[in-house]
Amino acid sequence: MVNTFWTFILLCLLANNLGAQTFHVDASKEDHLPPYGWYDAINGGVGGYASLVVAAIAKELGFQVETQWIDTPSSQAPGVALQKVMAGQSDYSFFPPEYLPDAHALIVSAIPVYHVESRIFVARDSAIKFERRQELVGLRGGHFGELGVSGNPEFDRYAEESLSIVHYPSYAAVARALVDGELDYVVGVNKTLQLEFHLLGKRAEFTPRGPVIMKVPVHWIISSRSPMAKYAQAMESKLKQYQESGKLRLMMDNAMKQYLLYRHELDSRAEGE
Protein backbone atom coordinates (compact mmCIF):
# COMPACT_ATOMS: atom_id res chain seq x y z
CA MET A 1 0.00 0.00 0.00
CA VAL A 2 2.82 2.41 0.91
CA ASN A 3 4.72 1.59 -2.28
CA THR A 4 1.57 2.14 -4.34
CA PHE A 5 1.01 5.49 -2.64
CA TRP A 6 4.54 6.75 -3.34
CA THR A 7 4.39 5.45 -6.92
CA PHE A 8 1.22 7.49 -7.41
CA ILE A 9 2.89 10.60 -5.94
CA LEU A 10 5.92 10.18 -8.19
CA LEU A 11 3.72 9.81 -11.28
CA CYS A 12 1.84 12.97 -10.35
CA LEU A 13 5.09 14.88 -9.90
CA LEU A 14 6.36 13.60 -13.25
CA ALA A 15 3.12 14.59 -14.96
CA ASN A 16 3.32 18.08 -13.47
CA ASN A 17 6.94 18.43 -14.57
CA LEU A 18 6.18 17.27 -18.10
CA GLY A 19 3.08 19.43 -18.22
CA ALA A 20 5.22 22.51 -17.75
CA GLN A 21 6.98 21.88 -21.05
CA THR A 22 6.26 24.04 -24.10
CA PHE A 23 6.99 22.77 -27.59
CA HIS A 24 7.45 24.88 -30.70
CA VAL A 25 6.38 24.70 -34.32
CA ASP A 26 7.58 27.04 -37.08
CA ALA A 27 5.17 28.85 -39.40
CA SER A 28 5.17 31.73 -41.84
CA LYS A 29 2.64 34.56 -41.67
CA GLU A 30 2.21 34.03 -45.40
CA ASP A 31 0.96 30.46 -44.85
CA HIS A 32 -2.51 30.06 -46.30
CA LEU A 33 -4.03 26.66 -46.97
CA PRO A 34 -7.45 26.56 -45.32
CA PRO A 35 -8.95 24.53 -43.78
CA TYR A 36 -5.65 22.86 -42.85
CA GLY A 37 -3.87 26.00 -41.65
CA TRP A 38 -3.62 29.75 -42.13
CA TYR A 39 -2.26 32.84 -40.45
CA ASP A 40 -5.01 34.49 -38.42
CA ALA A 41 -4.39 38.20 -38.99
CA ILE A 42 -7.11 39.16 -36.48
CA ASN A 43 -5.76 37.24 -33.49
CA GLY A 44 -2.13 37.02 -34.59
CA GLY A 45 -2.00 33.23 -34.37
CA VAL A 46 -2.44 30.09 -36.43
CA GLY A 47 -5.91 28.93 -37.38
CA GLY A 48 -7.07 25.68 -38.90
CA TYR A 49 -7.46 21.97 -38.60
CA ALA A 50 -3.85 21.09 -37.73
CA SER A 51 -3.82 23.54 -34.83
CA LEU A 52 -7.13 22.11 -33.53
CA VAL A 53 -5.64 18.60 -33.51
CA VAL A 54 -2.46 19.76 -31.78
CA ALA A 55 -4.37 21.76 -29.17
CA ALA A 56 -6.64 18.82 -28.30
CA ILE A 57 -3.77 16.35 -27.92
CA ALA A 58 -1.62 18.84 -25.98
CA LYS A 59 -4.48 19.45 -23.54
CA GLU A 60 -4.98 15.73 -22.93
CA LEU A 61 -1.27 14.96 -22.51
CA GLY A 62 -0.49 18.04 -20.45
CA PHE A 63 1.94 20.08 -22.53
CA GLN A 64 1.75 23.41 -24.34
CA VAL A 65 2.57 24.48 -27.89
CA GLU A 66 3.72 27.81 -29.29
CA THR A 67 4.33 29.10 -32.81
CA GLN A 68 7.72 30.44 -33.83
CA TRP A 69 7.27 32.82 -36.76
CA ILE A 70 9.77 32.47 -39.58
CA ASP A 71 10.30 35.29 -42.06
CA THR A 72 10.07 33.34 -45.30
CA PRO A 73 7.66 33.07 -48.25
CA SER A 74 4.97 30.43 -47.89
CA SER A 75 6.49 28.38 -50.74
CA GLN A 76 9.72 27.98 -48.74
CA ALA A 77 8.20 27.70 -45.26
CA PRO A 78 7.62 23.90 -45.22
CA GLY A 79 11.24 23.23 -46.21
CA VAL A 80 12.61 25.69 -43.66
CA ALA A 81 10.39 24.26 -40.91
CA LEU A 82 11.49 20.72 -41.81
CA GLN A 83 15.18 21.62 -41.65
CA LYS A 84 14.72 23.22 -38.23
CA VAL A 85 12.94 20.12 -36.89
CA MET A 86 15.70 17.88 -38.24
CA ALA A 87 18.34 20.11 -36.64
CA GLY A 88 16.51 20.07 -33.30
CA GLN A 89 15.83 23.83 -33.48
CA SER A 90 12.07 23.30 -33.26
CA ASP A 91 10.07 20.40 -31.90
CA TYR A 92 7.53 19.37 -34.51
CA SER A 93 5.89 20.11 -37.82
CA PHE A 94 3.67 18.47 -40.45
CA PHE A 95 5.06 17.01 -43.65
CA PRO A 96 4.40 14.34 -46.32
CA PRO A 97 6.67 11.36 -45.47
CA GLU A 98 7.38 10.58 -49.13
CA TYR A 99 9.23 13.90 -49.44
CA LEU A 100 11.33 13.55 -46.31
CA PRO A 101 15.04 13.62 -47.26
CA ASP A 102 16.22 11.84 -44.11
CA ALA A 103 13.95 10.31 -41.52
CA HIS A 104 16.71 9.35 -39.07
CA ALA A 105 16.44 12.65 -37.20
CA LEU A 106 12.66 12.38 -37.03
CA ILE A 107 9.81 10.47 -35.45
CA VAL A 108 7.02 10.24 -38.03
CA SER A 109 3.45 9.40 -37.07
CA ALA A 110 2.16 6.14 -38.55
CA ILE A 111 -1.25 7.75 -39.09
CA PRO A 112 -1.63 10.78 -41.38
CA VAL A 113 -3.09 13.82 -39.67
CA TYR A 114 -4.79 14.79 -42.94
CA HIS A 115 -4.65 14.37 -46.73
CA VAL A 116 -4.31 17.13 -49.31
CA GLU A 117 -6.11 16.53 -52.61
CA SER A 118 -5.90 18.46 -55.89
CA ARG A 119 -8.90 18.41 -58.22
CA ILE A 120 -10.22 20.04 -61.38
CA PHE A 121 -13.21 22.32 -60.68
CA VAL A 122 -15.74 23.34 -63.34
CA ALA A 123 -19.24 24.78 -63.49
CA ARG A 124 -21.86 22.13 -62.75
CA ASP A 125 -23.32 22.49 -66.27
CA SER A 126 -19.90 22.34 -67.96
CA ALA A 127 -19.35 19.82 -70.76
CA ILE A 128 -15.87 19.07 -69.37
CA LYS A 129 -15.80 15.52 -67.99
CA PHE A 130 -12.04 15.33 -67.39
CA GLU A 131 -11.89 11.63 -68.13
CA ARG A 132 -8.60 12.30 -69.94
CA ARG A 133 -6.22 15.23 -69.46
CA GLN A 134 -6.25 15.81 -73.22
CA GLU A 135 -9.79 17.19 -72.82
CA LEU A 136 -8.26 20.32 -71.31
CA VAL A 137 -6.18 21.20 -74.38
CA GLY A 138 -7.34 24.51 -75.86
CA LEU A 139 -9.39 25.46 -72.78
CA ARG A 140 -8.67 28.29 -70.36
CA GLY A 141 -7.41 27.06 -67.01
CA GLY A 142 -6.34 28.76 -63.80
CA HIS A 143 -4.54 27.78 -60.63
CA PHE A 144 -3.02 29.13 -57.46
CA GLY A 145 0.05 27.47 -56.10
CA GLU A 146 3.70 28.26 -55.66
CA LEU A 147 4.87 24.66 -55.89
CA GLY A 148 3.36 23.82 -59.29
CA VAL A 149 -0.08 23.66 -60.82
CA SER A 150 -1.41 20.66 -58.91
CA GLY A 151 1.41 19.20 -56.82
CA ASN A 152 1.49 16.14 -59.10
CA PRO A 153 4.81 16.36 -61.01
CA GLU A 154 3.56 14.30 -63.96
CA PHE A 155 0.40 16.38 -64.42
CA ASP A 156 2.33 19.62 -63.91
CA ARG A 157 4.81 18.70 -66.66
CA TYR A 158 1.92 17.98 -69.01
CA ALA A 159 0.26 21.27 -68.03
CA GLU A 160 3.43 23.23 -68.74
CA GLU A 161 3.92 21.59 -72.13
CA SER A 162 0.36 21.26 -73.43
CA LEU A 163 -2.15 23.34 -71.45
CA SER A 164 -2.95 27.01 -71.07
CA ILE A 165 -3.15 27.58 -67.31
CA VAL A 166 -2.83 31.05 -65.77
CA HIS A 167 -1.39 31.56 -62.29
CA TYR A 168 -3.52 33.70 -59.95
CA PRO A 169 -2.34 35.44 -56.75
CA SER A 170 -4.72 33.60 -54.41
CA TYR A 171 -7.36 30.91 -54.18
CA ALA A 172 -9.96 33.65 -53.81
CA ALA A 173 -8.83 35.22 -57.10
CA VAL A 174 -8.81 32.00 -59.11
CA ALA A 175 -12.22 30.94 -57.78
CA ARG A 176 -13.64 34.37 -58.67
CA ALA A 177 -12.19 34.09 -62.19
CA LEU A 178 -14.03 30.80 -62.76
CA VAL A 179 -17.28 32.20 -61.37
CA ASP A 180 -16.96 35.30 -63.60
CA GLY A 181 -16.48 33.20 -66.73
CA GLU A 182 -12.83 34.13 -67.35
CA LEU A 183 -11.84 30.46 -67.10
CA ASP A 184 -13.19 27.08 -68.19
CA TYR A 185 -11.71 25.23 -65.23
CA VAL A 186 -9.42 25.68 -62.24
CA VAL A 187 -6.92 23.32 -60.61
CA GLY A 188 -6.28 23.39 -56.90
CA VAL A 189 -6.65 21.94 -53.42
CA ASN A 190 -10.10 20.44 -53.12
CA LYS A 191 -11.23 21.67 -49.71
CA THR A 192 -9.63 25.11 -50.15
CA LEU A 193 -11.50 25.74 -53.40
CA GLN A 194 -14.73 24.47 -51.84
CA LEU A 195 -14.38 27.13 -49.16
CA GLU A 196 -13.78 29.89 -51.73
CA PHE A 197 -16.84 28.91 -53.77
CA HIS A 198 -18.86 28.79 -50.55
CA LEU A 199 -17.77 32.33 -49.69
CA LEU A 200 -18.87 33.44 -53.15
CA GLY A 201 -22.25 31.78 -52.62
CA LYS A 202 -21.51 29.38 -55.48
CA ARG A 203 -20.46 26.13 -53.85
CA ALA A 204 -23.35 24.15 -55.36
CA GLU A 205 -22.69 25.57 -58.84
CA PHE A 206 -18.98 24.72 -59.10
CA THR A 207 -17.87 21.20 -58.37
CA PRO A 208 -14.84 18.90 -58.73
CA ARG A 209 -14.85 16.83 -61.90
CA GLY A 210 -13.00 13.66 -62.82
CA PRO A 211 -10.33 11.81 -60.83
CA VAL A 212 -8.18 13.17 -58.02
CA ILE A 213 -4.99 14.58 -59.59
CA MET A 214 -2.89 14.49 -56.44
CA LYS A 215 -3.47 13.06 -52.96
CA VAL A 216 -0.72 13.44 -50.38
CA PRO A 217 -0.86 12.22 -46.76
CA VAL A 218 0.52 14.73 -44.28
CA HIS A 219 1.98 13.30 -41.06
CA TRP A 220 3.06 14.70 -37.74
CA ILE A 221 6.88 14.79 -37.53
CA ILE A 222 8.78 15.22 -34.26
CA SER A 223 12.47 15.94 -33.81
CA SER A 224 14.16 12.92 -32.25
CA ARG A 225 16.31 15.43 -30.31
CA SER A 226 13.27 17.10 -28.77
CA PRO A 227 11.86 16.30 -25.31
CA MET A 228 8.57 16.00 -27.22
CA ALA A 229 9.87 12.63 -28.50
CA LYS A 230 8.89 11.03 -25.18
CA TYR A 231 5.26 11.88 -26.00
CA ALA A 232 5.36 10.36 -29.49
CA GLN A 233 3.74 7.05 -28.60
CA ALA A 234 0.99 8.71 -26.55
CA MET A 235 0.37 11.23 -29.36
CA GLU A 236 0.08 8.38 -31.87
CA SER A 237 -2.42 6.65 -29.60
CA LYS A 238 -4.52 9.81 -29.29
CA LEU A 239 -4.45 10.38 -33.04
CA LYS A 240 -5.66 6.83 -33.66
CA GLN A 241 -8.37 7.28 -31.03
CA TYR A 242 -9.54 10.52 -32.65
CA GLN A 243 -9.57 8.86 -36.06
CA GLU A 244 -11.60 5.85 -34.94
CA SER A 245 -14.09 7.92 -32.95
CA GLY A 246 -14.73 10.38 -35.79
CA LYS A 247 -13.21 13.26 -33.82
CA LEU A 248 -10.76 14.10 -36.63
CA ARG A 249 -13.65 14.42 -39.08
CA LEU A 250 -15.48 16.69 -36.63
CA MET A 251 -12.34 18.83 -36.24
CA MET A 252 -12.13 19.21 -40.02
CA ASP A 253 -15.75 20.36 -40.14
CA ASN A 254 -15.05 22.82 -37.33
CA ALA A 255 -11.95 24.13 -39.12
CA MET A 256 -13.97 24.82 -42.27
CA LYS A 257 -16.59 26.69 -40.23
CA GLN A 258 -13.82 28.54 -38.38
CA TYR A 259 -12.33 29.74 -41.66
CA LEU A 260 -15.67 30.92 -43.05
CA LEU A 261 -16.30 32.95 -39.87
CA TYR A 262 -12.77 34.33 -40.05
CA ARG A 263 -13.19 35.50 -43.63
CA HIS A 264 -16.57 37.07 -42.87
CA GLU A 265 -14.96 38.95 -39.97
CA LEU A 266 -12.13 40.15 -42.22
CA ASP A 267 -14.64 41.38 -44.80
CA SER A 268 -16.70 43.17 -42.12
CA ARG A 269 -13.62 44.95 -40.81
CA ALA A 270 -12.57 45.95 -44.33
CA GLU A 271 -16.01 47.41 -45.02
CA GLY A 272 -15.89 49.37 -41.76
CA GLU A 273 -12.60 51.07 -42.59
Secondary structure, DSSP 8 states (H G I E B T S, - for coil): -HHHHHHHHHHHHHHHHHHT-EEEEEE-TT-EETTTEEEETTTTEEESHHHHHHHHHHHHHT-EEEEEE--S-TTTHHHHHHHHHHTTSSSEEEE-GGG-S--TTEEE-SS-SEEEEEEEEEETT-S---SSGGGGTTSEEEE--SS-SSS-HHHHHHHHHH-EEEE-SSHHHHHHHHHTTS-SEEEEEHHHHHHHHHHTT-TTTEEEEEEEEEEEEEEEEEETTSGGGGGHHHHHHHHHHHHHHTHHHHHHHHHHHHHHHHHHHHHHHHHH-
